[in-house]
Amino acid sequence: MSLSIGILGLPNVGKSTIFNALTRAQNAEAANYPFCTIEPNKAVVPVPDERVDKLATMIHPKKSVYATVDFVDIAGLVKGASRGEGLGNKFLANVRETDALLHVVRCFEDENVVHVDGSVDPQRDIEVIETELVLADFQTVEARAQRMEKLARNDKKVAEQLAAVKRLLSHLGEGSPAVSFPDHESDDMKAFLKESPLLTDKKIIYCANVDESGMAEDSAYVKAVRQYANSKGADTVKICAKMEEDLIGMDETEAAGFLKEYGVIESGLDQIARTGYHTLGLISYLTAGPKEVHAWTIHRGWKAPAAAGVIHTDFERGFIRAQVISYNDYVTLGSENACREKGLMRTEGKDYTVQDGDIIEFLFNV
């Protein structure tokens, strides 16, 4: 599995520039006018992981495989998008299947970069986008409810689910997101949301896009974004899209020196990947051998068989046991054999909860 993130925001807030920077390639046209993105841009990006790098220097595998993030960048949404204004609503379907949304918010002044509403106001801009997402979800649920009406006449189970769907429709009609629906965790609603993913049921990471001068301290704009995010229990990242774009083409040493000049510890990709993992409760475990060192993404709390299934379904179906070494023990002692000799290779069964950074070899039989 990989983490997938849809990039949303008003036109001209820096979405495509950030997409370009994150993917380290000019895959999306960035221009100083609204709607310069008219087709969804998608990219699969490896997640930097020092653990993979370290193990590779120790083992010298034929290849290293990092965990990945799938980014989807869509056209800017505007007020009225759900009624056909602008272009963004046309592409909302492209982010319905993503795990989380990165909501890019403009937090800088620049008279040379037009703002679709004429001024910079982070809270207003956030509320415009989130209103459009609610309205888009309302249309989705309304259409689904209409299709369920006929089936409900002769199916008691469908009728019960329809009642819950109608309550959700009323909730959305009040301008409230699906995630705050009181019956959100009911069996009927879980089944419905699995079949009909809703935009306002997704985790949101708020991305404050600043200029170079805004990296040192939080401006009033950034503080407004953080305050809003905190009120929603959401995470915030602060990125300078222009700075991230300048990193394209630099090697690791050059990039580290460039970021240091601005007092920045990690790149935008590192920030977003780390925050995305935290937001969605994800971790990575590792497999390591002469063929490859590989990072595998799973949900925190998964048991060993489910974690094994990420590699191949046969691993989960025929799971016998897992041989586990902690990353720190492996690096400290220098090899699998040394860890085994010190008794630091553990044999774990089906009830073992995989930990972040575990180095695992699965034994299975099918």
C-alpha positions as CSV (number, residue, x, y, z in Angstrom):
1,M,0.0,0.0,0.0
2,S,1.1,3.6,-0.5
3,L,-0.1,6.9,0.9
4,S,-2.1,8.9,-1.6
5,I,-2.7,12.6,-1.2
6,G,-4.9,14.9,-3.3
7,I,-3.8,18.5,-3.6
8,L,-6.6,21.1,-3.4
9,G,-6.9,24.8,-3.1
10,L,-8.1,28.0,-4.9
11,P,-6.5,28.8,-8.2
12,N,-3.1,30.5,-8.1
13,V,-2.2,29.5,-4.5
14,G,0.8,27.4,-5.5
15,K,-0.7,23.9,-5.9
16,S,1.0,23.1,-9.2
17,T,4.3,24.7,-8.1
18,I,4.2,22.6,-5.0
19,F,3.3,19.5,-7.1
20,N,6.3,20.2,-9.3
21,A,8.6,20.6,-6.4
22,L,7.4,17.5,-4.6
23,T,7.8,15.4,-7.7
24,R,11.1,17.0,-8.5
25,A,10.0,17.4,-12.1
26,Q,8.0,19.9,-14.2
27,N,5.0,17.7,-14.6
28,A,2.4,20.4,-14.1
29,E,2.4,23.8,-15.9
30,A,2.7,26.6,-13.3
31,A,1.5,30.0,-14.6
32,N,0.3,33.2,-13.2
33,Y,-3.3,32.9,-14.1
34,P,-6.3,30.9,-12.7
35,F,-7.0,27.4,-14.1
36,C,-3.5,26.8,-15.6
37,T,-4.1,23.2,-14.5
38,I,-6.9,21.8,-16.7
39,E,-6.0,18.1,-16.5
40,P,-5.3,16.2,-13.3
41,N,-1.6,15.6,-12.7
42,K,-0.6,12.4,-10.9
43,A,2.8,11.2,-9.7
44,V,4.2,8.5,-7.6
45,V,7.0,9.9,-5.4
46,P,9.5,7.9,-3.2
47,V,9.5,8.9,0.4
48,P,13.0,9.7,1.7
49,D,13.9,7.3,4.5
50,E,17.3,7.5,6.3
51,R,16.7,3.9,7.5
52,V,16.6,2.5,4.0
53,D,19.8,4.5,3.1
54,K,21.6,3.3,6.2
55,L,20.7,-0.4,5.6
56,A,21.8,-0.1,2.0
57,T,25.3,1.1,3.0
58,M,25.6,-1.9,5.3
59,I,24.1,-4.6,3.2
60,H,24.9,-3.3,-0.4
61,P,21.7,-4.8,-1.9
62,K,21.1,-4.8,-5.6
63,K,18.4,-2.2,-5.1
64,S,16.7,0.0,-2.5
65,V,12.9,0.5,-2.6
66,Y,11.3,3.3,-0.7
67,A,7.8,3.7,0.5
68,T,5.8,6.0,-1.9
69,V,3.3,8.8,-1.9
70,D,0.9,9.2,-4.7
71,F,0.2,12.9,-5.4
72,V,-2.8,14.1,-7.4
73,D,-3.0,17.7,-8.3
74,I,-6.3,19.1,-9.7
75,A,-7.5,22.4,-11.1
76,G,-8.2,25.2,-8.7
77,L,-11.6,25.2,-7.1
78,V,-13.6,28.5,-6.9
79,K,-16.7,29.6,-5.2
80,G,-19.6,28.0,-7.1
81,A,-17.5,25.1,-8.4
82,S,-20.3,22.7,-7.3
83,R,-22.6,24.6,-9.6
84,G,-20.2,24.5,-12.5
85,E,-18.1,27.6,-11.9
86,G,-14.5,27.3,-12.9
87,L,-13.0,24.0,-13.8
88,G,-12.1,22.3,-10.5
89,N,-15.4,20.5,-9.8
90,K,-14.8,18.5,-13.0
91,F,-11.8,16.8,-11.5
92,L,-13.0,16.2,-7.9
93,A,-13.5,12.5,-8.8
94,N,-9.7,12.2,-9.2
95,V,-9.2,12.8,-5.5
96,R,-12.2,10.8,-4.1
97,E,-10.0,7.7,-3.9
98,T,-7.1,9.4,-2.1
99,D,-6.3,8.8,1.6
100,A,-6.0,12.5,2.5
101,L,-6.2,16.0,1.1
102,L,-3.4,18.6,1.2
103,H,-5.2,21.9,1.3
104,V,-2.8,24.6,0.0
105,V,-3.5,28.0,1.3
106,R,-1.8,31.2,0.1
107,C,0.0,32.9,3.0
108,F,2.1,35.6,1.2
109,E,1.6,39.0,-0.5
110,D,2.7,39.5,-4.1
111,E,1.1,42.0,-6.3
112,N,2.6,40.2,-9.3
113,V,0.6,37.0,-8.5
114,V,-3.1,37.5,-8.9
115,H,-5.6,36.2,-6.3
116,V,-8.9,35.0,-7.6
117,D,-10.7,36.9,-4.9
118,G,-8.5,40.0,-5.0
119,S,-6.9,39.7,-1.6
120,V,-5.1,37.3,0.7
121,D,-7.4,35.9,3.5
122,P,-6.5,32.4,4.6
123,Q,-9.6,31.7,6.6
124,R,-11.9,32.9,3.9
125,D,-10.1,30.9,1.3
126,I,-10.2,27.7,3.4
127,E,-13.9,28.2,4.0
128,V,-14.6,28.7,0.3
129,I,-12.9,25.4,-0.6
130,E,-14.5,23.4,2.3
131,T,-18.0,24.7,1.4
132,E,-17.5,23.5,-2.2
133,L,-16.4,20.1,-0.9
134,V,-19.5,19.8,1.2
135,L,-21.7,20.8,-1.7
136,A,-20.0,18.3,-4.0
137,D,-20.6,15.6,-1.4
138,F,-24.2,16.6,-1.0
139,Q,-24.7,16.1,-4.8
140,T,-23.0,12.6,-4.5
141,V,-25.1,11.5,-1.6
142,E,-28.3,12.9,-3.1
143,A,-27.8,11.0,-6.3
144,R,-27.0,7.8,-4.4
145,A,-30.1,8.2,-2.2
146,Q,-32.3,8.6,-5.3
147,R,-30.9,5.3,-6.7
148,M,-31.5,3.5,-3.3
149,E,-35.2,4.6,-3.1
150,K,-36.5,1.9,-5.5
151,L,-34.4,-0.9,-3.9
152,A,-35.5,0.1,-0.4
153,R,-39.2,-0.7,-1.3
154,N,-38.4,-4.4,-1.3
155,D,-35.3,-4.7,0.8
156,K,-35.5,-3.9,4.5
157,K,-31.7,-3.7,4.9
158,V,-31.4,-1.2,2.1
159,A,-34.3,0.8,3.7
160,E,-32.4,1.0,7.0
161,Q,-29.3,2.2,5.2
162,L,-31.3,4.7,3.2
163,A,-32.6,6.2,6.4
164,A,-29.0,6.8,7.6
165,V,-28.1,8.2,4.2
166,K,-31.0,10.7,4.4
167,R,-29.8,11.8,7.8
168,L,-26.3,12.3,6.3
169,L,-27.8,14.3,3.5
170,S,-29.5,16.6,6.0
171,H,-26.2,16.9,7.8
172,L,-24.4,17.9,4.7
173,G,-27.3,20.3,3.8
174,E,-26.5,22.2,7.0
175,G,-23.0,22.8,5.7
176,S,-21.4,20.2,7.9
177,P,-18.7,17.8,6.7
178,A,-19.3,14.0,6.6
179,V,-16.6,13.3,9.1
180,S,-18.7,15.1,11.8
181,F,-21.9,13.1,11.1
182,P,-23.1,11.7,14.4
183,D,-23.8,8.2,12.9
184,H,-20.4,8.2,11.1
185,E,-19.2,5.0,12.8
186,S,-22.4,3.0,12.4
187,D,-22.3,-0.2,10.3
188,D,-24.7,1.2,7.7
189,M,-22.7,4.4,7.3
190,K,-19.3,2.6,7.1
191,A,-20.7,0.4,4.3
192,F,-22.1,3.4,2.5
193,L,-18.9,5.4,2.7
194,K,-16.8,2.5,1.5
195,E,-18.9,2.3,-1.6
196,S,-19.2,6.1,-2.0
197,P,-16.1,7.8,-0.7
198,L,-16.8,11.4,0.3
199,L,-14.4,14.3,0.1
200,T,-15.4,15.7,3.5
201,D,-14.8,12.3,5.1
202,K,-11.1,12.5,4.4
203,K,-8.3,13.7,6.7
204,I,-7.0,17.2,5.7
205,I,-3.5,18.5,6.0
206,Y,-3.4,22.3,5.8
207,C,-0.4,23.6,3.8
208,A,0.5,27.2,4.4
209,N,2.4,28.4,1.3
210,V,4.7,31.3,2.2
211,D,7.4,33.3,0.5
212,E,11.1,33.0,1.4
213,S,10.8,35.7,4.1
214,G,8.0,33.7,5.8
215,M,10.1,30.7,6.6
216,A,11.8,32.1,9.7
217,E,8.7,33.1,11.7
218,D,5.0,32.5,11.3
219,S,3.2,35.4,9.8
220,A,-0.4,36.4,10.8
221,Y,-1.6,34.4,7.8
222,V,0.2,31.3,8.9
223,K,-1.0,31.7,12.4
224,A,-4.6,31.9,11.1
225,V,-4.1,28.6,9.2
226,R,-2.6,26.9,12.2
227,Q,-5.5,28.1,14.4
228,Y,-8.1,26.9,12.0
229,A,-6.4,23.6,11.6
230,N,-6.1,23.2,15.4
231,S,-9.8,23.9,15.8
232,K,-10.4,20.9,13.4
233,G,-7.8,18.6,15.0
234,A,-5.8,18.7,11.8
235,D,-2.1,19.0,11.1
236,T,-0.4,21.9,9.4
237,V,2.8,22.2,7.3
238,K,4.5,25.4,6.2
239,I,6.2,25.4,2.8
240,C,7.7,27.9,0.5
241,A,6.7,26.6,-2.9
242,K,9.3,28.8,-4.6
243,M,12.1,27.4,-2.4
244,E,11.0,23.9,-3.0
245,E,11.0,24.5,-6.7
246,D,14.6,25.8,-6.4
247,L,15.6,22.5,-4.9
248,I,14.8,20.6,-8.2
249,G,18.0,19.4,-9.7
250,M,20.2,19.8,-6.5
251,D,21.9,16.8,-5.1
252,E,21.5,15.9,-1.4
253,T,24.5,17.9,-0.2
254,E,23.5,21.0,-2.2
255,A,19.9,20.8,-1.1
256,A,20.9,20.4,2.6
257,G,23.1,23.5,2.3
258,F,20.3,25.5,0.6
259,L,17.7,24.6,3.2
260,K,20.2,25.5,6.0
261,E,20.6,29.0,4.7
262,Y,16.9,29.6,5.4
263,G,16.9,27.7,8.7
264,V,14.8,24.9,7.3
265,I,15.5,21.4,8.7
266,E,13.5,19.3,6.2
267,S,12.2,19.6,2.7
268,G,8.5,20.0,1.8
269,L,8.3,16.4,0.6
270,D,9.8,15.2,4.0
271,Q,7.3,17.4,5.9
272,I,4.3,16.3,3.9
273,A,5.2,12.6,4.0
274,R,5.9,12.7,7.7
275,T,2.7,14.6,8.5
276,G,0.7,12.4,6.1
277,Y,1.9,9.3,8.0
278,H,1.0,10.9,11.3
279,T,-2.4,12.1,10.1
280,L,-3.4,8.7,8.8
281,G,-1.7,6.6,11.5
282,L,0.8,5.0,9.1
283,I,4.2,3.4,9.8
284,S,6.8,1.6,7.8
285,Y,8.5,-1.7,8.5
286,L,11.6,-2.9,6.5
287,T,12.8,-6.0,4.8
288,A,16.5,-6.3,4.2
289,G,18.7,-8.7,2.2
290,P,21.2,-9.0,-0.7
291,K,18.5,-8.5,-3.3
292,E,16.9,-5.4,-1.9
293,V,16.2,-3.2,1.1
294,H,12.5,-2.3,1.1
295,A,10.3,0.0,3.2
296,W,6.6,-1.2,3.4
297,T,3.8,1.1,4.5
298,I,1.1,-0.2,6.9
299,H,-1.4,1.1,9.4
300,R,-0.2,1.5,13.0
301,G,-1.5,-1.3,15.1
302,W,-1.6,-4.0,12.3
303,K,-0.7,-7.5,13.3
304,A,2.1,-9.4,11.6
305,P,-0.1,-11.4,9.1
306,A,-1.8,-8.2,7.8
307,A,1.6,-6.5,7.5
308,A,2.9,-9.6,5.6
309,G,0.0,-9.3,3.2
310,V,1.3,-6.0,2.0
311,I,4.2,-7.8,0.3
312,H,1.9,-10.6,-1.1
313,T,-1.5,-12.0,-0.2
314,D,0.1,-15.4,0.1
315,F,2.3,-14.2,2.9
316,E,-0.8,-13.3,4.9
317,R,-2.8,-16.4,3.9
318,G,0.0,-18.8,4.7
319,F,1.6,-16.9,7.6
320,I,3.6,-19.1,10.0
321,R,5.8,-16.7,11.9
322,A,7.9,-13.5,11.7
323,Q,11.6,-13.1,12.5
324,V,11.9,-9.6,13.8
325,I,14.9,-7.4,14.6
326,S,14.6,-3.8,15.7
327,Y,16.2,-1.2,13.4
328,N,18.4,0.2,16.2
329,D,19.7,-3.2,17.2
330,Y,20.5,-4.1,13.6
331,V,22.4,-0.8,13.0
332,T,24.2,-1.1,16.4
333,L,25.4,-4.7,15.9
334,G,25.9,-4.4,12.1
335,S,24.3,-7.6,10.7
336,E,21.5,-10.1,11.0
337,N,23.9,-12.8,12.2
338,A,25.2,-10.6,15.0
339,C,21.7,-9.9,16.2
340,R,20.8,-13.6,16.1
341,E,23.9,-14.4,18.2
342,K,23.0,-11.8,20.8
343,G,19.5,-13.1,21.0
344,L,18.0,-9.9,19.5
345,M,16.2,-11.7,16.6
346,R,12.8,-12.4,17.9
347,T,10.3,-15.0,16.7
348,E,6.8,-13.5,16.7
349,G,3.4,-15.1,15.9
350,K,0.1,-14.0,14.5
351,D,-0.7,-11.7,17.5
352,Y,2.4,-9.6,17.2
353,T,1.8,-5.9,16.5
354,V,4.4,-4.6,14.0
355,Q,6.4,-1.6,15.2
356,D,7.7,1.3,13.1
357,G,11.2,0.4,11.8
358,D,11.0,-3.3,12.5
359,I,13.2,-5.4,10.2
360,I,11.2,-8.5,9.4
361,E,11.5,-11.8,7.5
362,F,8.2,-13.6,7.1
363,L,7.9,-17.4,7.0
364,F,4.8,-18.7,5.3
365,N,3.4,-21.8,3.6
366,V,0.7,-22.0,1.0
